[in-house]
């Protein structure tokens, strides 16, 4: 008889490499998947830049939200959330709204939020003494090109408003953060250099052979899954590092990332030219790696960003949806301008309810398509299925939000009201398959209602403030 395996069984290699096994039959005992089986508490903040104007949200899944429609039974769209309290005088809603996303507080300077983000409050509530060994405490990643002020692109914060983890903006860096050799001393730099020449899987070959060999505690089906699982990790690693061969004597691999980063990605705030293929290739590899990290139970808390607040890019390329070309991006030509004036964020500043707003609509539609790509990675395939029979997407709290409800800078109250939100069910805690109108409930009350339902004792905002529960979002 095969003995049961712990859910968090890891393959361990050199340095701090730890590669989790997928969920196998042997990890859930002799019974079939049970509805009451225990799954971990997870909370992730998923951010996209520039927002969705309030009137477009009213169109539901028939408008720019169309790419999310196949997942509609696993999402709750929350409309008319008021983030006015996040206004920071003398700045603008790009930064204020982005800093307030997931915190419901105004920024505290250019590199700090006004307080904790919801994922971190949940993290400390469920793991006050730290998470299990082998976990990445918080994973923060993203694909973005607007860099001024940290709150534009980082969306996970500690109680004092400092960032909860270093932003990983290159797929290769995110891979190494989760699977690679970390926290090496100066004396171990040779080991780190060797990491660039080898696959992390090379260091777990013996364990791999054990789990797939004659003495393995696994059955035939699970052995096959382990083999497929490690092949997938190798595939993602090769995509991230552009590995042509696994020769330990080969030269260092160049960075996989082909888009601009650092100061080059935001030259004086004037924006960059980028094709849709370049953008989505980078993002989708990042999304694949982030989703894999969750599937392997290497990370349970953090944030992921697709394009920063006030993003300034001049996008070009054919846009396809459901196998058909529906638009051609060419921001510079459509705006008849260069520099920042030719970037897509101008469509938000030019938004008018009475107009078609075609270019804005297509950009927002594309963003929803790319968010759906990530969400699907947590909802499809065997590796997304958990011990209670639900998918990771269904069991996790994934909060989707943005910076503004209207991109025009001449009215702060309009900009920071009606900010788009969507949440997943968090293992039955929140309604899904619905669109909820909060009737201008404050973001702080929406978030605190979420925190209470997630079992967190701490709350956002001042202690003396009387919080209003937003029960309409609860299951």
Secondary structure as GFF3:
##gff-version 3
##sequence-region A 1 475
A	DSSP	beta_strand	10	12	.	.	.	ID=ss1
A	DSSP	beta_strand	18	20	.	.	.	ID=ss2
A	DSSP	three_ten_helix	25	27	.	.	.	ID=ss3
A	DSSP	beta_strand	43	48	.	.	.	ID=ss4
A	DSSP	alpha_helix	54	57	.	.	.	ID=ss5
A	DSSP	three_ten_helix	60	62	.	.	.	ID=ss6
A	DSSP	three_ten_helix	64	74	.	.	.	ID=ss7
A	DSSP	beta_strand	75	81	.	.	.	ID=ss8
A	DSSP	three_ten_helix	84	86	.	.	.	ID=ss9
A	DSSP	alpha_helix	93	100	.	.	.	ID=ss10
A	DSSP	alpha_helix	118	126	.	.	.	ID=ss11
A	DSSP	beta_strand	139	143	.	.	.	ID=ss12
A	DSSP	three_ten_helix	150	152	.	.	.	ID=ss13
A	DSSP	beta_strand	167	168	.	.	.	ID=ss14
A	DSSP	alpha_helix	171	179	.	.	.	ID=ss15
A	DSSP	three_ten_helix	186	188	.	.	.	ID=ss16
A	DSSP	alpha_helix	189	195	.	.	.	ID=ss17
A	DSSP	three_ten_helix	200	204	.	.	.	ID=ss18
A	DSSP	alpha_helix	205	212	.	.	.	ID=ss19
A	DSSP	alpha_helix	220	241	.	.	.	ID=ss20
A	DSSP	three_ten_helix	262	269	.	.	.	ID=ss21
A	DSSP	beta_strand	272	275	.	.	.	ID=ss22
A	DSSP	alpha_helix	276	295	.	.	.	ID=ss23
A	DSSP	beta_strand	301	306	.	.	.	ID=ss24
A	DSSP	beta_strand	313	321	.	.	.	ID=ss25
A	DSSP	beta_strand	324	330	.	.	.	ID=ss26
A	DSSP	alpha_helix	331	335	.	.	.	ID=ss27
A	DSSP	three_ten_helix	339	342	.	.	.	ID=ss28
A	DSSP	alpha_helix	345	349	.	.	.	ID=ss29
A	DSSP	alpha_helix	358	377	.	.	.	ID=ss30
A	DSSP	three_ten_helix	382	384	.	.	.	ID=ss31
A	DSSP	alpha_helix	392	395	.	.	.	ID=ss32
A	DSSP	beta_strand	397	401	.	.	.	ID=ss33
A	DSSP	alpha_helix	412	415	.	.	.	ID=ss34
A	DSSP	beta_strand	419	424	.	.	.	ID=ss35
A	DSSP	beta_strand	434	437	.	.	.	ID=ss36
A	DSSP	alpha_helix	443	453	.	.	.	ID=ss37
A	DSSP	three_ten_helix	471	473	.	.	.	ID=ss38
###
